[in-house]
Amino acid sequence: MLGIRVRSMNANYLNELKKCTICEWKCKVNRLNGEKGVCRVGLPEIAYTSFAYVLKSYSITFLGCCFRCIYCNAYRISQYPDAGWLYRGYSEPENVAAEVHRALSTRTAETIGVHRLSFTGGEASLHTPYLEAVVNKTKEVVPDIAVGLATNGFSTLDTLKRLLAIATYINFEIKAFDGSVHELLTGAPVEPVLRNAELIATRHPEKIRVIRTVVIPGITDAQVLKIAEFIKDINPDIRYRLVGFRPSFILYYHPGPTKRMMEKLVRACKDLGLKNVDFSGYYPATTSVRTNHSGANAQQLATHYLKLAGCVTEPRNCGLCALKHRCKAMLMEPWLVKLPD
């Protein structure tokens, strides 16, 4: 909380941060008193705001994340404050609501067609009480505004129900299906993510804008059909999008998928019975990584990168790691990692 001024520390949207159990780590730390859980965040802090052209929304990007994904392309935001960058910080919900109202009234918003509010990160769900306060204040001036949320799905059931109450639509990411691969990628177990995806897809399919998976050759490409089968068995009409991996963070030197790979995976998902599958992005070069890795090889590949970055725990579980507050794999400059010849 150093350097952050809060008008009322007794505000309702802050109280539960004194013993935080918002995500499935359930760390029970006092985020208002400087204690840190796996996510390392205290007060809800904003990285920046922007107009999201595709979503036609005013987007608020939050700092911090309960995952430590080895391929995160926004790691300076998700791994805040350890990544060393400084951002906008905390702002009272009523001030944010007024800002949203002003932004929707601008010529830029009119030109783009902005009529929504969206939350992303990092992982915005870590700040659920604050999101509720912002939405409530915003609806006092813009009653019919739609609200979007991008999430990694690692919320508790109670948190998920609250998010469903305020969200008009959700972009839900499933990073891997197999628990061992998910842990290596994120440092977290996959079970809560799959549970929450199934709950939303079963009870509130209209709120799922899309389920996404980032395709990383040799690591998650073999996970895609497992996730597609999982979604198809729940609701084959749910939209599934494959996102081409962009080299970043611990996987800075790992190539992304070719267009051919992305198209092949889309066809395979449709052959399984999913009706609405597409992809975005691919690597504009020929990858040298074999794409038919088994689960074991995918684990070996991810483990290899983690060890290069300095991760010393195996199996990987950031919640149980004794070094979670001084992680050796928290790279401020990933391109400085020395690769073996």
LINDATA-V904867 format. One record per backbone hydrogen bond with DSSP energy under -0.5 kcal/mol. CO is the residue of the C=O (numbers start at 1). NH is the residue of the N-H. E is the energy in kcal/mol with one decimal. If there is no record, write none. Layout:
<<CO & NH & E> <CO & NH & E>>
This chain:
<<1 & 4 & -2.5> <3 & 5 & -0.5> <4 & 6 & -0.5> <8 & 11 & -1.7> <11 & 14 & -1.9> <11 & 15 & -1.1> <12 & 16 & -0.6> <14 & 17 & -1.8> <15 & 18 & -1.9> <16 & 19 & -1.1> <17 & 20 & -0.6> <17 & 31 & -3.0> <20 & 28 & -3.0> <22 & 156 & -1.7> <23 & 26 & -1.4> <29 & 20 & -2.5> <29 & 31 & -1.1> <30 & 33 & -1.3> <30 & 35 & -1.9> <31 & 34 & -0.5> <37 & 40 & -0.9> <39 & 65 & -0.6> <43 & 45 & -0.6> <45 & 63 & -2.6> <46 & 89 & -2.4> <47 & 88 & -1.2> <48 & 61 & -2.6> <50 & 52 & -0.6> <50 & 59 & -3.3> <51 & 53 & -0.8> <52 & 56 & -1.2> <52 & 57 & -1.7> <56 & 115 & -2.4> <56 & 116 & -1.0> <57 & 52 & -3.1> <57 & 59 & -0.7> <58 & 118 & -2.3> <59 & 50 & -2.1> <59 & 61 & -0.6> <60 & 62 & -0.6> <60 & 120 & -2.4> <61 & 47 & -3.1> <61 & 48 & -1.0> <64 & 122 & -0.6> <64 & 123 & -2.6> <69 & 72 & -1.1> <70 & 250 & -0.8> <70 & 251 & -1.2> <72 & 75 & -0.8> <74 & 77 & -1.8> <74 & 78 & -2.7> <75 & 79 & -2.4> <77 & 64 & -2.4> <77 & 80 & -1.2> <78 & 65 & -0.6> <79 & 82 & -1.2> <79 & 83 & -0.7> <81 & 84 & -1.4> <89 & 46 & -2.6> <92 & 95 & -0.7> <92 & 96 & -2.0> <93 & 97 & -2.6> <94 & 98 & -1.9> <95 & 99 & -1.9> <96 & 100 & -2.6> <97 & 101 & -2.2> <98 & 102 & -2.2> <99 & 103 & -2.8> <100 & 104 & -2.5> <101 & 105 & -0.7> <102 & 105 & -0.8> <103 & 106 & -1.5> <106 & 110 & -1.8> <107 & 111 & -2.7> <108 & 112 & -2.5> <109 & 113 & -2.3> <109 & 114 & -2.4> <115 & 146 & -1.0> <116 & 58 & -2.8> <117 & 148 & -2.8> <118 & 60 & -2.8> <119 & 150 & -2.2> <120 & 62 & -2.7> <122 & 121 & -0.5> <123 & 126 & -1.4> <124 & 127 & -2.2> <125 & 128 & -1.5> <127 & 130 & -0.8> <127 & 131 & -2.4> <128 & 132 & -2.5> <129 & 133 & -1.8> <130 & 134 & -2.7> <131 & 135 & -2.8> <132 & 136 & -2.6> <133 & 137 & -2.3> <134 & 138 & -2.6> <135 & 139 & -2.5> <136 & 140 & -0.6> <137 & 140 & -0.6> <137 & 141 & -0.5> <138 & 141 & -1.4> <138 & 142 & -2.8> <142 & 145 & -1.8> <146 & 117 & -2.5> <147 & 168 & -3.5> <147 & 169 & -1.7> <148 & 119 & -2.0> <149 & 171 & -3.1> <150 & 124 & -0.6> <151 & 173 & -2.2> <154 & 24 & -2.4> <156 & 160 & -2.7> <157 & 161 & -2.2> <158 & 162 & -1.6> <159 & 163 & -2.4> <160 & 164 & -2.5> <161 & 165 & -1.3> <162 & 166 & -1.0> <163 & 166 & -0.5> <163 & 167 & -2.2> <169 & 149 & -1.3> <170 & 172 & -0.7> <170 & 209 & -2.1> <170 & 210 & -1.2> <171 & 151 & -2.5> <172 & 174 & -0.5> <172 & 212 & -2.6> <173 & 175 & -0.6> <178 & 182 & -2.6> <179 & 183 & -2.4> <180 & 184 & -1.6> <181 & 185 & -2.3> <182 & 186 & -2.8> <182 & 187 & -0.5> <182 & 188 & -0.6> <183 & 187 & -2.1> <185 & 70 & -2.0> <186 & 68 & -3.0> <187 & 318 & -2.0> <187 & 319 & -0.7> <190 & 193 & -0.6> <190 & 194 & -2.2> <191 & 195 & -2.6> <192 & 196 & -2.4> <193 & 197 & -2.4> <194 & 198 & -2.4> <195 & 199 & -2.2> <196 & 200 & -2.4> <197 & 201 & -2.6> <198 & 202 & -1.9> <199 & 203 & -2.7> <199 & 204 & -0.5> <200 & 204 & -2.4> <204 & 207 & -2.0> <205 & 208 & -1.3> <207 & 170 & -2.9> <207 & 209 & -0.9> <210 & 172 & -2.5> <211 & 241 & -2.8> <212 & 174 & -2.6> <213 & 215 & -0.5> <213 & 243 & -2.8> <214 & 216 & -0.8> <215 & 217 & -0.6> <215 & 245 & -1.8> <215 & 257 & -0.5> <216 & 219 & -2.5> <216 & 220 & -2.3> <216 & 221 & -1.3> <220 & 223 & -1.4> <220 & 224 & -1.0> <221 & 224 & -0.5> <223 & 227 & -2.2> <224 & 228 & -2.8> <225 & 229 & -2.4> <226 & 230 & -2.0> <227 & 231 & -2.6> <228 & 232 & -2.8> <229 & 233 & -2.1> <230 & 234 & -0.7> <231 & 234 & -0.9> <231 & 235 & -3.2> <235 & 238 & -1.6> <236 & 275 & -2.5> <236 & 276 & -0.5> <239 & 211 & -2.2> <240 & 278 & -1.8> <241 & 213 & -1.8> <241 & 243 & -0.5> <242 & 244 & -0.5> <242 & 280 & -2.3> <243 & 215 & -2.9> <248 & 251 & -1.7> <249 & 252 & -1.5> <251 & 254 & -1.7> <257 & 283 & -5.0> <258 & 262 & -2.0> <259 & 263 & -2.6> <260 & 264 & -2.3> <261 & 265 & -2.3> <262 & 266 & -2.2> <263 & 267 & -2.2> <264 & 268 & -2.1> <265 & 269 & -2.3> <266 & 270 & -2.2> <267 & 271 & -2.4> <268 & 272 & -1.3> <269 & 273 & -0.7> <269 & 274 & -1.7> <270 & 273 & -0.9> <276 & 240 & -2.8> <278 & 242 & -2.5> <280 & 244 & -2.9> <282 & 284 & -0.6> <283 & 285 & -2.1> <285 & 287 & -0.5> <294 & 298 & -2.2> <295 & 299 & -2.0> <296 & 300 & -2.2> <297 & 301 & -2.4> <298 & 302 & -2.4> <299 & 303 & -2.7> <300 & 304 & -2.1> <301 & 305 & -1.8> <302 & 306 & -2.2> <303 & 307 & -2.4> <304 & 308 & -1.9> <305 & 309 & -1.7> <306 & 310 & -1.1> <306 & 311 & -2.5> <317 & 320 & -0.8> <317 & 321 & -1.0> <321 & 324 & -1.4> <323 & 326 & -1.8> <327 & 330 & -1.2> <329 & 331 & -1.4> <330 & 332 & -0.5> <333 & 336 & -2.1> <334 & 337 & -1.8> <337 & 339 & -0.7>>
